[in-house]
Amino acid sequence: MLIQLTYASRISAAFTNTDLAKILAASQRNNARVGVTGALCLANGIFLQQLEGDRAEVNRLYHHILADTRHREPAVLDFAEIPSRRFTTWAMGSLAPLDTNRHIFLKYSRSASFDPYGMSATTLQAFFSELLANGEWIV
Ligand SMILES: Cc1cc2nc3c(=O)[nH]c(=O)nc-3n(C[C@H](O)[C@H](O)[C@H](O)COP(=O)(O)O)c2cc1C
Protein backbone atom coordinates (compact mmCIF):
# COMPACT_ATOMS: atom_id res chain seq x y z
CA MET A 1 0.00 0.00 0.00
CA LEU A 2 1.35 3.37 -1.08
CA ILE A 3 1.22 6.16 1.48
CA GLN A 4 2.54 9.67 1.92
CA LEU A 5 3.69 11.18 5.19
CA THR A 6 4.30 14.89 5.67
CA TYR A 7 5.96 16.21 8.80
CA ALA A 8 7.72 19.30 10.11
CA SER A 9 10.54 19.68 12.63
CA ARG A 10 12.90 22.42 13.80
CA ILE A 11 16.67 22.39 13.33
CA SER A 12 18.69 21.82 16.48
CA ALA A 13 20.83 24.66 17.84
CA ALA A 14 24.10 23.35 16.42
CA PHE A 15 22.78 22.71 12.91
CA THR A 16 25.07 23.66 9.96
CA ASN A 17 24.95 23.49 6.15
CA THR A 18 27.28 20.50 6.35
CA ASP A 19 24.58 18.68 8.31
CA LEU A 20 22.08 19.37 5.53
CA ALA A 21 24.46 18.02 2.89
CA LYS A 22 25.02 14.87 4.98
CA ILE A 23 21.28 14.36 5.48
CA LEU A 24 20.64 14.64 1.75
CA ALA A 25 23.45 12.26 0.89
CA ALA A 26 22.19 9.68 3.40
CA SER A 27 18.62 10.12 2.19
CA GLN A 28 19.48 9.58 -1.43
CA ARG A 29 21.53 6.52 -0.57
CA ASN A 30 19.08 4.88 1.85
CA ASN A 31 15.70 5.85 0.38
CA ALA A 32 16.46 4.46 -3.07
CA ARG A 33 17.20 1.11 -1.46
CA VAL A 34 13.80 0.89 0.23
CA GLY A 35 11.78 2.51 -2.55
CA VAL A 36 10.99 5.71 -0.67
CA THR A 37 10.80 8.96 -2.63
CA GLY A 38 10.18 12.48 -1.43
CA ALA A 39 11.35 16.00 -0.85
CA LEU A 40 12.90 17.99 1.98
CA CYS A 41 12.52 21.75 2.45
CA LEU A 42 14.46 23.79 4.96
CA ALA A 43 13.36 27.37 5.54
CA ASN A 44 13.13 29.65 8.56
CA GLY A 45 14.89 26.97 10.64
CA ILE A 46 12.09 24.51 9.94
CA PHE A 47 12.24 21.26 8.00
CA LEU A 48 9.25 20.17 5.98
CA GLN A 49 9.55 16.70 4.50
CA GLN A 50 7.26 14.60 2.41
CA LEU A 51 7.98 10.87 2.28
CA GLU A 52 6.14 8.47 0.00
CA GLY A 53 6.35 4.74 -0.55
CA ASP A 54 5.27 1.47 1.02
CA ARG A 55 3.48 2.09 4.33
CA ALA A 56 5.77 -0.13 6.38
CA GLU A 57 8.93 1.36 4.83
CA VAL A 58 7.79 4.96 5.32
CA ASN A 59 6.88 4.19 8.94
CA ARG A 60 10.25 2.58 9.57
CA LEU A 61 12.12 5.49 7.97
CA TYR A 62 10.12 8.10 9.87
CA HIS A 63 10.93 6.48 13.20
CA HIS A 64 14.60 6.29 12.20
CA ILE A 65 14.57 10.02 11.35
CA LEU A 66 12.86 10.88 14.66
CA ALA A 67 15.92 9.62 16.53
CA ASP A 68 18.17 12.17 14.75
CA THR A 69 19.42 14.82 17.19
CA ARG A 70 19.89 17.37 14.39
CA HIS A 71 16.22 18.26 14.67
CA ARG A 72 13.52 18.57 17.35
CA GLU A 73 9.78 19.14 17.79
CA PRO A 74 8.67 16.76 15.03
CA ALA A 75 4.98 16.89 14.13
CA VAL A 76 3.13 14.73 11.61
CA LEU A 77 1.04 17.13 9.52
CA ASP A 78 -0.52 14.68 7.08
CA PHE A 79 -0.59 10.94 6.57
CA ALA A 80 -2.63 9.55 3.68
CA GLU A 81 -2.98 6.72 1.24
CA ILE A 82 -2.08 7.92 -2.26
CA PRO A 83 -2.92 6.44 -5.67
CA SER A 84 0.49 7.37 -7.10
CA ARG A 85 3.74 9.06 -6.14
CA ARG A 86 4.45 12.74 -6.62
CA PHE A 87 8.26 12.58 -6.59
CA THR A 88 8.96 9.85 -9.09
CA THR A 89 12.51 10.87 -9.95
CA TRP A 90 13.94 11.65 -6.52
CA ALA A 91 14.94 9.49 -3.62
CA MET A 92 15.06 12.86 -1.86
CA GLY A 93 14.82 16.22 -3.60
CA SER A 94 15.83 19.43 -1.86
CA LEU A 95 14.87 23.03 -2.40
CA ALA A 96 17.32 25.80 -3.17
CA PRO A 97 17.76 28.46 -0.47
CA LEU A 98 14.56 30.24 0.43
CA ASP A 99 15.16 33.49 -1.49
CA THR A 100 14.71 31.95 -4.92
CA ASN A 101 11.48 30.27 -3.85
CA ARG A 102 10.18 33.00 -1.58
CA HIS A 103 7.10 33.79 -3.66
CA ILE A 104 5.89 30.17 -3.38
CA PHE A 105 6.46 30.01 0.37
CA LEU A 106 4.58 33.27 0.83
CA LYS A 107 1.70 32.22 -1.39
CA TYR A 108 0.78 29.39 1.00
CA SER A 109 1.68 31.04 4.32
CA ARG A 110 -0.59 32.90 6.68
CA SER A 111 2.25 35.12 7.86
CA ALA A 112 5.43 36.61 6.39
CA SER A 113 7.54 33.82 7.89
CA PHE A 114 7.30 30.22 6.74
CA ASP A 115 5.44 28.12 9.33
CA PRO A 116 4.28 24.73 8.06
CA TYR A 117 3.14 23.75 11.58
CA GLY A 118 0.08 25.91 10.97
CA MET A 119 -0.66 24.72 7.41
CA SER A 120 -3.66 22.50 6.71
CA ALA A 121 -3.23 19.21 4.87
CA THR A 122 -4.91 20.71 1.80
CA THR A 123 -2.58 23.70 1.79
CA LEU A 124 0.45 21.45 2.25
CA GLN A 125 -0.54 19.38 -0.77
CA ALA A 126 -1.02 22.49 -2.90
CA PHE A 127 2.30 23.87 -1.65
CA PHE A 128 4.25 20.71 -2.60
CA SER A 129 2.54 20.55 -6.00
CA GLU A 130 3.58 24.09 -6.75
CA LEU A 131 7.10 23.57 -5.44
CA LEU A 132 7.47 20.60 -7.71
CA ALA A 133 6.14 22.52 -10.72
CA ASN A 134 7.71 25.94 -10.17
CA GLY A 135 10.28 25.71 -7.35
CA GLU A 136 14.00 25.81 -7.84
CA TRP A 137 15.42 22.47 -6.70
CA ILE A 138 18.97 21.53 -5.80
CA VAL A 139 18.66 17.86 -6.71
C1 LIG B 1 14.93 16.45 8.80
C2 LIG B 1 15.67 15.17 8.50
C3 LIG B 1 15.27 14.40 7.42
C4 LIG B 1 15.94 13.20 7.13
N1 LIG B 1 15.50 12.44 6.08
C5 LIG B 1 16.10 11.26 5.83
C6 LIG B 1 15.61 10.42 4.79
O1 LIG B 1 14.67 10.72 4.07
N2 LIG B 1 16.27 9.23 4.59
C7 LIG B 1 17.33 8.85 5.35
O2 LIG B 1 17.85 7.77 5.12
N3 LIG B 1 17.80 9.63 6.33
C8 LIG B 1 17.21 10.82 6.59
N4 LIG B 1 17.70 11.61 7.60
C9 LIG B 1 18.96 11.23 8.27
C10 LIG B 1 18.76 10.11 9.27
O3 LIG B 1 18.26 10.62 10.48
C11 LIG B 1 20.10 9.37 9.49
O4 LIG B 1 21.07 10.28 9.92
C12 LIG B 1 20.57 8.72 8.20
O5 LIG B 1 19.55 7.89 7.68
C13 LIG B 1 21.83 7.88 8.36
O6 LIG B 1 21.55 6.83 9.17
P1 LIG B 1 22.47 5.53 9.15
O7 LIG B 1 23.83 6.03 9.60
O8 LIG B 1 21.80 4.60 10.11
O9 LIG B 1 22.48 5.07 7.73
C14 LIG B 1 17.04 12.80 7.92
C15 LIG B 1 17.42 13.59 9.00
C16 LIG B 1 16.76 14.76 9.29
C17 LIG B 1 17.23 15.61 10.46
PDBQT file of the ligand as one rigid body, heavy atoms in Angstrom, charges set to zero:
ROOT
HETATM    1  C1  LIG A 201      14.935  16.446   8.803  1.00  0.00    +0.000 C 
HETATM    2  C2  LIG A 201      15.675  15.168   8.499  1.00  0.00    +0.000 A 
HETATM    3  C3  LIG A 201      15.270  14.396   7.418  1.00  0.00    +0.000 A 
HETATM    4  C4  LIG A 201      15.939  13.196   7.130  1.00  0.00    +0.000 A 
HETATM    5  N1  LIG A 201      15.498  12.438   6.081  1.00  0.00    +0.000 NA
HETATM    6  C5  LIG A 201      16.099  11.261   5.832  1.00  0.00    +0.000 A 
HETATM    7  C6  LIG A 201      15.615  10.416   4.790  1.00  0.00    +0.000 A 
HETATM    8  O1  LIG A 201      14.665  10.721   4.067  1.00  0.00    +0.000 OA
HETATM    9  N2  LIG A 201      16.271   9.235   4.593  1.00  0.00    +0.000 N 
HETATM   10  C7  LIG A 201      17.334   8.852   5.354  1.00  0.00    +0.000 A 
HETATM   11  O2  LIG A 201      17.854   7.768   5.123  1.00  0.00    +0.000 OA
HETATM   12  N3  LIG A 201      17.802   9.629   6.333  1.00  0.00    +0.000 NA
HETATM   13  C8  LIG A 201      17.213  10.819   6.595  1.00  0.00    +0.000 A 
HETATM   14  N4  LIG A 201      17.700  11.614   7.598  1.00  0.00    +0.000 N 
HETATM   15  C9  LIG A 201      18.960  11.226   8.270  1.00  0.00    +0.000 C 
HETATM   16  C10 LIG A 201      18.756  10.108   9.268  1.00  0.00    +0.000 C 
HETATM   17  O3  LIG A 201      18.265  10.622  10.480  1.00  0.00    +0.000 OA
HETATM   18  C11 LIG A 201      20.097   9.365   9.487  1.00  0.00    +0.000 C 
HETATM   19  O4  LIG A 201      21.070  10.276   9.916  1.00  0.00    +0.000 OA
HETATM   20  C12 LIG A 201      20.565   8.723   8.202  1.00  0.00    +0.000 C 
HETATM   21  O5  LIG A 201      19.552   7.887   7.679  1.00  0.00    +0.000 OA
HETATM   22  C13 LIG A 201      21.831   7.883   8.360  1.00  0.00    +0.000 C 
HETATM   23  O6  LIG A 201      21.552   6.826   9.167  1.00  0.00    +0.000 OA
HETATM   24  P1  LIG A 201      22.473   5.533   9.147  1.00  0.00    +0.000 P 
HETATM   25  O7  LIG A 201      23.830   6.027   9.596  1.00  0.00    +0.000 OA
HETATM   26  O8  LIG A 201      21.805   4.602  10.108  1.00  0.00    +0.000 OA
HETATM   27  O9  LIG A 201      22.481   5.071   7.728  1.00  0.00    +0.000 OA
HETATM   28  C14 LIG A 201      17.037  12.797   7.916  1.00  0.00    +0.000 A 
HETATM   29  C15 LIG A 201      17.424  13.588   9.001  1.00  0.00    +0.000 A 
HETATM   30  C16 LIG A 201      16.763  14.762   9.292  1.00  0.00    +0.000 A 
HETATM   31  C17 LIG A 201      17.226  15.611  10.458  1.00  0.00    +0.000 C 
ENDROOT
TORSDOF 0
